[in-house]
Amino acid sequence: MVNRRTPAGTPRLRRTRAVLAGALVLGLGTTSTLAAWTDSEYGTGSFGASVFGTESQTASSSWASHTPVANAATLAFNATAMSPSVSFYAFLDIRTTSTTNVGGAVALTSSSNNSGALLPALEYRAVRTATTSTTCAAAAFSGSPTWIVGPSYSAITAVPGSPVSSPITVPSGATPQLRFCFEVRVQSGASNAYQGTTGVVTWEFTATST
């Protein structure tokens, strides 16, 4: 067999060298694209939940958290010798706790733990007074008060289907306390069968943060 070599300057060899050179250039181009500089930027945020709590007082109990229902504050009606159409009055003050940092609203939402034979003969109304220094008495229901229940009397265990919402501010606010004044009486014309009977009703105010 005869071994024939292509001369170095022939057109065929020059074409082979050109193809190899082109492949080398392409390879260098690909490597350059992959070797890019990189950098990153990050952002972080911090989060914390608000605090919202309430406490209450009556004429016979000091400021405290009166919840659950078994720990309800006692309203000082002093209504142990009631007669038809004779009203008795008592208040419940509500405010936010010292650690609260958002405002909210308070509304009378339900009654529970009710018992006693006298309940069917009892009716009531309730207002939010102008200030917590307002005396809870008949005068608080005259004029144009903010009615919570009323102006008509309701059965003692009933609450409004659309509760009246009362704004409540944080402790640093101008008026952080609310006073709710209740008027309770035995219905006019109640049966003599209710004489000597008793009853207990507990109202629930629900406070919601805003």
C-alpha positions in Angstrom: 0.0 0.0 0.0 1.3 3.4 -0.8 1.0 6.0 2.0 0.2 9.3 0.5 0.4 12.5 2.6 -1.3 15.6 1.7 1.1 18.5 1.3 0.9 21.1 4.0 -0.2 23.8 1.8 -2.9 22.0 -0.1 -6.6 23.4 -0.1 -7.9 20.3 1.8 -5.6 20.8 4.7 -6.3 24.5 4.9 -10.1 23.7 5.1 -9.5 21.2 8.0 -7.5 23.7 9.9 -10.2 26.3 9.4 -12.9 24.1 10.8 -10.8 23.2 13.9 -10.1 26.9 14.5 -13.8 27.7 14.2 -14.7 25.0 16.8 -12.1 26.4 19.2 -13.6 29.9 18.9 -17.0 28.5 19.6 -15.8 26.7 22.6 -14.2 29.8 24.0 -17.4 31.8 23.5 -19.5 29.2 25.4 -17.1 29.2 28.3 -17.2 33.0 28.5 -21.0 33.1 28.8 -21.0 30.6 31.8 -18.4 32.5 33.8 -20.5 35.6 34.7 -20.2 37.7 37.8 -23.1 37.4 40.3 -24.4 39.4 43.3 -27.5 39.4 45.5 -29.7 41.8 47.5 -32.0 40.8 50.4 -34.8 42.5 52.4 -36.1 41.5 55.8 -39.1 42.5 57.8 -40.0 42.2 61.5 -43.6 41.6 62.7 -45.4 41.7 66.1 -49.0 41.1 67.1 -51.0 43.8 68.8 -52.4 43.5 72.3 -56.1 44.0 73.0 -57.8 43.3 76.4 -60.5 44.8 78.5 -61.5 44.9 82.2 -64.5 46.1 84.1 -65.8 47.4 87.4 -69.1 48.1 89.1 -70.0 49.9 92.2 -69.3 46.8 94.2 -66.2 45.4 92.4 -62.9 46.9 91.4 -61.2 46.9 88.0 -60.4 43.4 86.9 -60.9 40.9 84.1 -64.4 39.6 84.8 -64.3 36.6 82.5 -65.4 33.8 82.0 -69.1 34.0 82.9 -68.5 32.3 86.3 -66.3 35.3 87.2 -68.9 38.0 86.2 -68.8 41.3 88.0 -71.8 41.9 90.3 -73.9 44.9 89.3 -75.1 46.7 92.5 -78.8 46.9 91.8 -79.8 46.4 95.5 -83.0 45.1 94.1 -84.2 42.7 96.8 -87.7 44.1 97.4 -89.0 45.0 93.9 -92.5 46.0 93.1 -94.2 46.5 89.7 -93.0 49.6 87.8 -90.4 50.6 90.4 -87.0 50.9 88.7 -83.6 49.9 90.0 -80.3 51.1 88.5 -76.7 49.8 88.3 -73.7 50.4 86.1 -70.9 48.5 84.5 -67.7 50.4 83.5 -65.4 48.9 80.8 -62.0 50.0 79.7 -58.9 48.6 77.9 -56.1 47.1 79.9 -52.8 49.0 80.5 -51.0 46.7 78.0 -53.5 47.3 75.2 -52.0 49.2 72.2 -55.0 49.2 69.8 -58.5 50.6 70.1 -61.7 48.7 69.5 -65.4 48.6 70.1 -67.7 47.2 72.8 -71.3 45.9 72.3 -73.9 44.1 74.4 -74.2 40.7 72.7 -75.9 38.2 74.8 -77.2 37.1 78.2 -76.6 33.7 79.9 -76.6 31.8 83.2 -80.1 33.1 83.7 -82.3 31.5 86.4 -85.2 32.2 88.7 -88.9 32.3 88.7 -89.0 36.1 88.6 -87.3 36.5 85.2 -90.5 36.4 83.1 -91.8 39.5 85.0 -88.6 41.5 84.6 -87.8 44.1 81.9 -84.9 46.5 81.3 -83.3 49.3 79.4 -79.7 50.3 79.1 -77.7 53.4 78.0 -74.1 54.4 77.5 -73.6 57.5 79.6 -71.7 60.6 78.5 -68.8 59.9 81.0 -67.9 57.4 83.6 -68.7 60.1 86.2 -72.3 60.2 85.2 -74.6 59.0 88.0 -76.5 55.9 86.9 -80.0 56.9 87.8 -83.3 57.9 86.2 -81.7 61.1 84.8 -79.3 59.1 82.7 -82.3 57.9 80.7 -83.8 61.4 80.0 -83.1 63.6 77.1 -81.3 62.0 74.2 -79.0 59.3 75.7 -77.1 56.7 73.7 -79.4 53.8 73.9 -77.9 50.3 74.2 -81.3 48.7 74.9 -84.4 50.9 74.4 -86.0 53.3 74.6 -88.7 50.7 74.9 -88.3 48.1 77.7 -87.1 44.6 76.7 -87.5 41.3 78.4 -84.7 40.9 80.9 -82.9 38.1 79.0 -83.2 39.7 75.5 -80.5 41.6 73.7 -80.8 43.7 70.5 -80.6 41.8 67.2 -78.3 44.6 65.9 -76.1 45.5 68.9 -75.1 49.1 69.4 -71.3 49.4 69.1 -69.4 51.8 71.4 -65.8 52.8 70.4 -63.2 52.2 73.1 -59.7 53.8 73.0 -56.3 52.6 74.2 -55.3 53.7 77.8 -53.6 56.9 76.5 -56.8 58.0 74.7 -59.0 60.9 75.9 -61.9 58.7 77.0 -60.6 55.2 77.6 -63.5 54.2 79.8 -67.2 53.5 79.0 -70.1 53.4 81.4 -73.2 51.3 80.7 -76.2 52.1 82.9 -79.0 49.5 83.4 -82.5 50.1 84.5 -84.5 47.0 85.6 -88.0 46.8 86.9 -90.9 44.4 87.4 -93.4 44.8 84.6 -96.5 46.9 85.4 -99.4 44.6 86.2 -97.2 41.6 86.9 -99.1 38.7 88.6 -99.2 38.4 92.3 -97.7 34.9 91.8 -94.3 36.6 91.4 -94.3 37.9 94.9 -91.3 36.6 96.9 -89.6 35.1 93.8 -86.1 35.9 92.6 -84.1 35.9 89.4 -80.5 36.2 88.2 -79.4 37.3 84.7 -75.9 37.8 83.4 -75.2 40.1 80.4 -72.2 39.7 78.1 -70.4 42.6 76.5 -68.1 41.6 73.6 -65.1 43.8 72.9 -63.4 43.6 69.5 -60.2 45.3 68.4 -60.0 47.5 65.3 
